[in-house]
């Protein structure tokens, strides 16, 4: 059975990163990330164009935590936790399968510095040890080579390709699925 109670909110730390809850005071940073065309290129979600859009994203993330439907962390520098430059977490839970879908996004100014691989290790550890996940699944746009490389380097295995799985802004999109199982 999955443990989907995230109160108090679990902060995670690595050598360089602090992963904490996304708060309304982060709206400006959320807008900077979710409004950036490059950061959102392969993420089929509406862009944040206004502070209200960003606050709605924060509310969605908070509601997901409160309802036990998702949990997302703000990615910050351990020495400057007030400014977020990415978001990572479990965007969907599948309790019957002891499985969750992981997702992440990072502002392009922070790409190529190893932040996502560093953060994903802690988020996976939390998922396996605290949530009791057996499987973590990632769904990416097949055109997103960088995300695929991150997943493969972090020992995810290709699972399947689903063609025309969704439509976003009148474009039919394919999805590649990658999985990682708990190793006993």
C-alpha positions as CSV (number, residue, x, y, z in Angstrom):
1,X,0.0,0.0,0.0
2,X,1.3,3.4,-0.9
3,X,1.9,6.0,1.8
4,X,0.5,9.2,0.2
5,X,0.4,11.4,3.3
6,X,2.9,14.2,2.7
7,X,2.3,16.2,5.9
8,X,4.6,17.6,7.1
9,X,6.2,18.2,3.7
10,X,9.3,16.1,3.3
11,X,12.3,18.2,2.3
12,X,15.2,16.4,0.5
13,X,18.8,17.4,0.3
14,X,21.8,16.5,-1.8
15,X,25.3,18.0,-1.7
16,X,24.3,20.9,-3.9
17,X,20.5,20.9,-3.8
18,X,17.6,21.5,-1.5
19,X,14.3,20.1,-2.6
20,X,11.4,21.8,-0.8
21,X,7.7,22.6,-1.3
22,X,6.7,25.1,-4.0
23,X,5.1,28.0,-2.2
24,X,3.0,31.0,-3.4
25,X,6.0,33.2,-2.8
26,X,7.7,31.2,-5.6
27,X,5.2,32.4,-8.2
28,X,7.8,34.6,-10.0
29,X,10.2,31.7,-10.3
30,X,7.4,29.4,-11.4
31,X,6.4,31.8,-14.1
32,X,10.1,32.1,-15.2
33,X,10.3,28.3,-15.6
34,X,6.7,27.4,-16.8
35,X,6.7,30.4,-19.2
36,X,10.0,29.6,-20.8
37,X,9.5,28.2,-24.3
38,X,12.7,26.2,-24.2
39,X,12.0,24.7,-20.7
40,X,8.4,23.8,-21.8
41,X,9.3,22.6,-25.4
42,X,8.5,18.9,-24.6
43,X,6.0,19.4,-21.9
44,X,2.4,19.5,-23.1
45,X,1.0,22.0,-20.6
46,X,-0.1,25.6,-21.0
47,X,2.6,28.2,-20.5
48,X,2.5,30.5,-17.5
49,X,2.2,34.0,-19.0
50,X,1.0,35.9,-15.9
51,X,1.5,35.8,-12.2
52,X,-2.1,34.4,-11.9
53,X,-1.0,31.5,-14.2
54,X,2.0,30.9,-12.0
55,X,-0.1,31.0,-8.8
56,X,-2.5,28.5,-10.4
57,X,0.4,26.2,-11.0
58,X,1.4,26.5,-7.3
59,X,-2.2,25.8,-6.3
60,X,-2.3,22.8,-8.5
61,X,0.9,21.4,-7.0
62,X,-0.3,22.2,-3.4
63,X,-3.7,20.6,-4.1
64,X,-2.0,17.5,-5.4
65,X,0.0,17.1,-2.2
66,X,-3.1,17.8,0.0
67,X,-5.2,15.2,-1.9
68,X,-2.4,12.6,-2.0
69,X,-2.5,12.6,-5.8
70,X,1.0,14.0,-6.5
71,X,4.0,15.4,-4.8
72,X,6.4,17.9,-6.4
73,X,9.5,19.6,-5.1
74,X,11.0,22.9,-5.9
75,X,14.7,22.4,-7.0
76,X,16.9,25.0,-5.3
77,X,20.5,25.6,-4.6
78,X,21.3,24.4,-1.1
79,X,23.0,27.8,-0.4
80,X,20.0,29.8,-1.9
81,X,16.8,27.9,-1.2
82,X,14.6,31.0,-1.9
83,X,15.0,30.9,-5.6
84,X,13.7,27.8,-7.5
85,X,15.1,26.8,-10.9
86,X,13.3,23.6,-11.4
87,X,10.4,21.3,-10.3
88,X,10.5,17.5,-9.9
89,X,8.2,15.0,-8.4
90,X,5.6,12.3,-8.8
91,X,2.9,13.7,-11.0
92,X,0.6,10.6,-10.9
93,X,0.2,7.7,-8.5
94,X,-1.2,4.3,-9.5
95,X,-1.9,2.7,-6.1
96,X,-3.1,-0.6,-7.5
97,X,0.2,-1.1,-9.2
98,X,2.4,0.4,-6.5
99,X,3.6,2.7,-9.3
100,X,4.1,6.5,-9.8
101,X,5.0,8.7,-12.8
102,X,8.0,11.0,-12.3
103,X,8.3,14.3,-14.0
104,X,10.8,17.2,-14.0
105,X,11.5,20.5,-15.6
106,X,14.5,22.8,-15.3
107,X,15.1,26.4,-16.5
108,X,17.5,26.2,-19.4
109,X,20.1,28.4,-17.6
110,X,20.6,25.3,-15.3
111,X,20.8,22.6,-18.0
112,X,23.9,20.5,-18.4
113,X,25.1,20.9,-14.8
114,X,23.9,17.5,-13.5
115,X,21.1,18.9,-11.3
116,X,18.3,16.6,-12.6
117,X,20.4,13.4,-12.2
118,X,21.4,14.5,-8.7
119,X,17.8,15.4,-7.7
120,X,16.3,12.3,-9.2
121,X,18.3,10.0,-7.0
122,X,16.8,11.5,-3.8
123,X,13.3,11.7,-5.3
124,X,13.5,8.0,-6.3
125,X,14.9,7.0,-2.8
126,X,11.9,8.8,-1.2
127,X,9.5,7.1,-3.6
128,X,10.9,3.6,-2.9
129,X,11.5,4.0,0.8
130,X,8.8,6.4,2.1
131,X,5.9,6.0,-0.4
132,X,6.5,2.3,-0.9
133,X,6.7,2.4,-4.7
134,X,7.6,-0.8,-6.6
135,X,7.9,1.0,-9.9
136,X,8.7,4.5,-11.2
137,X,7.6,5.4,-14.7
138,X,8.7,8.3,-16.8
139,X,6.9,9.5,-19.9
140,X,8.8,11.7,-22.3
141,X,8.3,13.2,-25.8
142,X,10.4,11.0,-28.1
143,X,12.1,14.2,-29.5
144,X,13.5,15.0,-26.0
145,X,17.0,13.4,-26.3
146,X,18.3,15.0,-23.2
147,X,15.6,13.6,-21.0
148,X,16.1,10.2,-22.5
149,X,19.8,10.4,-21.7
150,X,19.1,11.3,-18.1
151,X,16.7,8.4,-17.7
152,X,19.0,5.9,-19.2
153,X,22.0,7.1,-17.1
154,X,19.8,6.7,-14.0
155,X,19.1,3.1,-14.9
156,X,15.6,3.4,-16.4
157,X,14.7,0.9,-19.1
158,X,12.7,1.6,-22.2
159,X,9.2,0.2,-21.8
160,X,7.1,1.2,-24.8
161,X,6.2,3.8,-27.4
162,X,2.6,5.0,-27.6
163,X,1.9,6.9,-30.8
164,X,-0.5,9.8,-30.9
165,X,-1.2,9.3,-27.2
166,X,-2.4,12.9,-26.7
167,X,-3.2,16.1,-28.4
168,X,-1.8,19.5,-27.3
169,X,-2.4,22.7,-29.2
170,X,-3.8,20.7,-32.1
171,X,-0.6,18.6,-32.4
172,X,-0.8,14.8,-31.9
173,X,2.0,13.7,-29.6
174,X,3.7,10.4,-29.1
175,X,5.1,9.3,-25.7
176,X,8.0,7.1,-24.8
177,X,7.8,5.3,-21.5
178,X,10.7,4.3,-19.3
179,X,10.5,2.4,-16.0
180,X,12.6,1.6,-13.0
181,X,11.8,-1.1,-10.5
182,X,12.7,-1.3,-6.9
183,X,15.6,-3.7,-6.5
184,X,15.6,-5.7,-3.3
